[in-house]
Amino acid sequence: MKKFVAFIMIFVMALSSLALMNIAFAADTVSVTLSPNAINVANRFTISLNLQSISVPGNTPIEIALDSSSQSSMMSMPSSISPANFVIQLGTSNYPVSSASFSSYGSAKTIVVNTPSNLNIPAGTPFSVIINENAGIIPLTTGAHTIIIWVGVNRANTFVGSFQVSGTQPSGQSIVINGVTILNPKLSDTSSYNFVFTPSITLLPGDNIYVEFPSGFVVPQTIAGSNFALKQGNVTYVADFTNNVSVSGNTVKLTIPSGSYTISAGYSYTLIFGAYTGIVNPSATGNYTFKMYTSKQPTPATYTVTLGTSITNLMWDVNPKTAGAVGEHTISFKTSSSGALSTNDTITIIFPGGFTLPTTIPSGGILVNNVSAQASVSSNVLSIKCPTSIGAGSSVTIKILASSNFVNPPVSTSGYKIKVYTSQDQLQVESSQLMFTPSTLQNLKVTVDPQVVNKNASISFTFNLGLGGALGASDTISIILPLQFSVPNQVPSNLITITAGNSIFNPSAVSRSGNTLVLTLPQNTNIPSQSLVSISISKDANIMTPQTGGTYKFTVYTSKETTPIDVSIDVFAYPKSNIIINPQNPDGLNGYYITQPAISFSVSQIAGITPTLYYKINNGSYQTYDLTNAPKISIPEGKNVISFYSQDNFGNKEPENTKTILVDLTDPVISIAEPKENSVVVQPTFTLKGAVKSIDVANTTLLVNGKLVNLNSDGTFETLITLSSEGINTISIQAKSPSGRTSTKQFSVNYIARVTVFLQVGNDNAYINGEQVKIDAPPFIQSGNVMVPLRFILTSFKANLEWDGIFQIITLTLGNNRMRLQIGNLRADVNGNLKMLPTAPVLVKGVTFVPLRFISENFGADVKWDGTLKAVSIVYPKP
């Protein structure tokens, strides 16, 4: 038979060659390249043409016949063809064909494409017709295949070629399952199922597709083919498998119906099992593995799905998140759209390893949506009976109270997750990760007695256990003493006392490694978390303090709380004393106290010593201070140096301390040497001399009328004062000591400008300060007294006059002096004192004359008489 077929093919080719001999040149070539060059899969055909004999203008039909004499057995052709699956390649450019359709050549299908209207291919120019694999042309046999190409209208030019198909698909290769969807994942319910797969060998009518459901699914043994469909994307390839369905156990076989159906290799298809297949889901959640294969690829492919509904929005928190502590858990989630819970349903929580769950749950220990719930524990699984109805898609909050005694796990770098499911949402859902922090000891305190160098000491520790630090039998407490402490090789357990609550006991064993003491707790120990624990090591244990004073660190941890905690204490080489000053800070400037301070002393509290304090003020002798009653000692005015030190009962003596205290209790004292206060000065500029007495003259400032004046080392000072006007002038003097204490003195002088007057009896010319002036009437002598015109004297002395015309009384005022005279009266009132005039005042031709010497001398003027010249010289004020 094979020889006969080969003979027919050679015969046809020979006839074709003879018939075309007039139009095909030997130089015209046709070659075919396939990819992947394998049978039973859609291939890509690249048909290369080099036509020397003709050119190919635009819109030229090219007809292709593959295996025309035996196409049905050697080549599978699709039922339809699309121009999108063809291009004309010229050089490096691809041109879409203008159309593509099927024709026939004998019993064979031929493909007719038209070149683009804008493409002209000159004779001798190579080009290719490319048919991509989406066209669905599938070689069915290996070996030699033929191709005939007609170019032009009415098959004007004929070209013949051949090609080899050499590849086959490996027989063990399976299809690929891209996905399996169970549209209703509810347990024990019917559902529709979608299987997405990709064959690597093209399937043709009559080929079979097998789907094997996992154990647990119930598959009816008779299913109508109308419940199945095969689609590619949105395109339905096979809409009905009637009479093409058979079931064996849990395996459903679908046969591709006869007709134009080609399931091309390398393309994704969806096989649909409709809801009315009657296939029932398993009754239990779990992972279920489907198998799928074809008659051409019998090796099953597998795909696993997880079946069942699940809760959503799972949240989990624990307070506190401390390792070993009893935690309060808050767990929240939402039921699924079909996960409504009744009072017959359960909620299950699986705790990870490391948690310690109680054997029983106390009443009220667990709340579901704030309703108390019954629960049971098995290993690390908590099963809660739902205490109230909860709707589908509803929120659920579970509180596991601390009274339930759920103990947190140890610290883990990977954290912890819980799993939750319900009897209606059976798929386990895992929470996010929670991290737990170590539990640590709290409030460590250490006491060393005596707290001084080089002594056997008792050492006490107190601390609180942490939230997760409860201690029991055989647990240990480790104490690390500073390396500078001397620890004997063995410390007897009876010299160590442990107090916890109302229990006082010794450790069952004490081991030493270096300066670490490990105390093992006895069998009956039960110390709850957060308990206060005290440990006392007797002085008889012969633990000796360091040789030198300093700060030393002690460390404690337990077998339950392994994070070490530290505390440092001072070991003293000698006591340390302090001076206390009241008020605490100077209330004046520059470090001065301006209110009298008082001092007292204290000595730092050092366990195991009895201190004595000694002090002295300035150069006095040291005195013992009464530390018990702590009397206050007043500090005197001045610069005071306080010296003090303390000494303990072991003879350890503190170096001497000093404290300087500046005290200023007195304001500066200002005194004026000259001029005298309220004295008369006759010149506008004069020298003010005085002194300031202060606590610190060198640093005391002096202001006279607002101007800075230097003080001498003895406190004296001199400064020039210039007066601006006659009369009473007030000078302001301010002294300020460095402490800020200030004194102000107001000092007054009477500035009267000096006047010299020269008069001569019988002469109406006089001289004032050497300047000649005319007087009202010349002076005359009466009863041996020179009488002068009163107005002239008043004008010269710048005195004030008041005249009482009725009683003829004259009132004269000059500076602080006041005088009253009466015409014809020998009595005068001088500053309130009665005095007798040598001659009474008289009126001569309307001019009042008074005795010159009486008036001048009582007003403080100096009067001199020149008998030869009968002249009088007056100086006011007198020198």
Secondary structure by P-SEA (a helix, b strand, c coil): caaaaaaaaaaaaaaaaaaacccccccbbbbbbbcccccccbbbbbbbbbccccccccbbbbbbbccccccccccccccccccccbbbbcccbbbbbcbbbbbbcccbbbbbbbccccccccccbbbbbbbccccccccccccbbbbbbbccccccbbbbbbbbbcccccccbbbbbcccccccccccbbbbbbbbbcccbbbcccbbbbbbbcccbbbbcccccccbbbbcccccccccccccccccccbbbbccccccccccccbbbbbbbcccccccccccccbbbbbbbcccccbbbbbbbbbbbbbcbbbbbbcccccccbbbbbbbbbbcccccccccbbbbbbbcccbbbbccccccccccccbbbbbcccccbbbbcccccccccbbbbbbbcccccbbbbccccbbbbbbbbcccccbbbbccbbbbbbbbbcbbbbbbcccccccbbbbbbbbbbccccccccccbbbbbcccccccccccccccbbbbccccccccccccccccbbbbbbcccccccccbbbbbbbcccccccccccbbbbbbbbbccccccccbbbbbbccbbbbbbbbccccccccccccccbbbbbbcccccccbbbbbbbbcccccccccccccbbbbbbcccbbbbbccccccccccccbbbbbbbbbcccbbbbbccccccccccccbbbbbbcccccccccbbbbcccbbbbbcccccbbbbbbbccccbbbbbbbbbccccbbbbbbbbbbbbcbbbbbbbccccbbbcccbbbbccbbbbbccccccccaaaaaaaabbbbbbcccccbbbbbcccbbbbbcccccccccccbbbbbccccccccccccccaaaaaaaabbbbbbcccccbbbbbcccc
